[in-house]
């Protein structure tokens, strides 16, 4: 005789196995081609962020951030627990910049973690002209965590450091 209770349980186990297999496949190892594609996409997003910085287009700059899922670490060791904290901290400094005279990245390295996460580390050298006419040279490095949601790579975390 056929036991419907056992069959139903087997059906549930099989369905859960299929769901878990699908989830595992989403986070499985990327092919080299997929990894290169994701790296290229993150590189393009980073270049767009840099362009917004060089052109002092702060609204465009801030569009690169995930406003709901952001936290970061400032070069002085303090943290930003939200995008609004970060923006409140950096916007007054941005408003003091008259022009970005140069912005170079001698080192950029992107590590693709999976289909939706990548880490970009960089070193930079920058010269800026302030609204008061003073020119400032600064150098440092950064770590950026990029996350892809709704087809767009957004920053979910940054850490900054300054060279002595």
C-alpha positions in Angstrom: 0.0 0.0 0.0 1.2 3.5 -0.8 1.9 5.8 2.2 1.0 9.3 1.2 2.5 10.9 4.4 6.0 9.4 3.5 5.6 10.5 -0.2 4.7 14.0 0.8 7.7 14.2 3.2 9.9 12.9 0.4 8.5 15.5 -1.9 9.2 18.3 0.6 12.8 17.0 1.1 13.3 16.9 -2.7 11.9 20.4 -3.1 14.1 21.8 -0.3 17.1 20.1 -1.9 16.4 21.8 -5.2 16.0 25.2 -3.6 19.3 24.7 -1.6 21.0 23.6 -4.8 19.8 26.7 -6.6 21.1 28.9 -3.8 24.4 27.1 -3.8 24.8 27.6 -7.5 24.2 31.3 -7.1 27.3 31.6 -4.8 29.4 29.0 -6.5 32.8 29.6 -8.0 32.8 32.1 -10.9 34.2 31.1 -14.2 37.2 33.2 -15.4 35.0 34.9 -17.9 32.4 35.8 -15.3 35.1 37.0 -12.9 36.6 39.2 -15.7 33.2 40.6 -16.6 32.5 41.5 -12.9 35.9 43.0 -12.5 35.4 45.2 -15.6 32.0 46.3 -14.3 33.5 47.3 -11.0 36.3 49.1 -12.8 33.8 51.1 -14.8 31.9 52.0 -11.7 35.1 53.1 -10.0 36.1 55.2 -13.0 32.7 56.9 -12.9 33.2 57.7 -9.2 36.6 59.1 -10.0 35.2 61.2 -12.8 32.5 62.6 -10.5 35.3 63.5 -8.0 37.5 65.2 -10.6 34.6 67.2 -11.9 33.2 68.1 -8.4 29.8 66.6 -9.3 28.9 65.6 -5.8 25.4 64.4 -6.5 26.8 62.0 -9.1 29.5 61.0 -6.7 26.9 60.2 -4.0 24.9 58.2 -6.5 27.6 55.5 -6.3 26.7 54.6 -2.7 24.1 52.2 -1.4 22.3 54.6 0.8 20.5 51.9 2.8 23.4 49.5 3.4 26.5 51.6 4.0 29.1 51.9 6.7 32.7 52.9 6.6 36.0 53.8 8.3 37.6 57.2 8.2 41.4 57.7 8.0 41.3 59.0 11.6 39.9 55.7 12.9 36.3 56.9 13.3 33.4 55.1 11.8 30.4 56.0 9.7 27.5 53.8 10.6 25.3 55.1 7.8 25.4 56.9 4.5 23.9 60.0 6.0 26.7 60.1 8.6 29.3 59.8 5.8 27.7 62.4 3.6 27.4 64.9 6.6 31.1 64.4 7.2 32.5 64.7 3.7 30.1 67.3 2.1 31.5 70.3 4.0 35.0 69.3 2.9 33.9 68.8 -0.7 32.3 72.3 -0.7 35.8 73.8 0.2 37.2 72.4 -3.1 37.5 74.8 -6.0 39.1 72.3 -8.4 40.7 68.9 -8.5 44.1 69.6 -10.2 45.2 66.0 -10.4 44.0 62.6 -9.1 46.1 59.6 -9.9 45.8 56.0 -8.8 49.2 54.2 -9.1 47.7 51.1 -7.6 44.2 49.6 -8.2 43.4 46.0 -7.4 40.0 44.4 -7.7 39.0 41.1 -6.1 35.7 39.7 -7.2 34.2 37.7 -4.3 31.1 36.5 -6.1 28.4 37.6 -8.6 27.4 40.5 -6.4 30.4 41.4 -4.3 33.8 42.8 -5.1 36.6 44.6 -3.1 38.7 47.4 -4.7 41.9 48.6 -3.0 43.8 51.5 -4.2 46.6 54.0 -3.6 46.1 57.6 -4.7 47.9 60.9 -5.1 45.8 64.0 -5.4 46.3 67.7 -5.7 43.3 70.0 -5.0 42.8 73.8 -5.1 40.6 75.1 -2.3 38.1 77.9 -2.6 40.5 80.1 -0.6 43.3 79.7 -3.2 45.4 77.2 -1.2 46.7 74.1 -3.1 46.9 70.8 -1.1 48.7 67.6 -2.0 47.5 64.4 -0.4 48.3 60.7 -0.7 46.8 57.6 0.8 44.9 54.5 0.1 41.5 53.1 0.3 39.4 49.9 0.4 36.0 49.9 -1.2 33.4 47.1 -1.0 31.1 47.1 -4.0 27.8 45.3 -4.1 25.6 44.7 -7.1 21.9 45.2 -6.7 19.3 45.8 -9.3 22.0 45.6 -12.0 24.1 48.4 -10.5 27.3 48.3 -8.5 27.1 50.4 -5.4 29.5 51.1 -2.6 28.5 49.5 0.7 31.7 50.3 2.6 34.8 52.3 2.3 37.9 52.6 4.4 40.4 55.4 4.0 44.1 55.9 5.0 46.6 58.7 4.6 50.3 58.3 3.8 52.6 60.0 6.3 
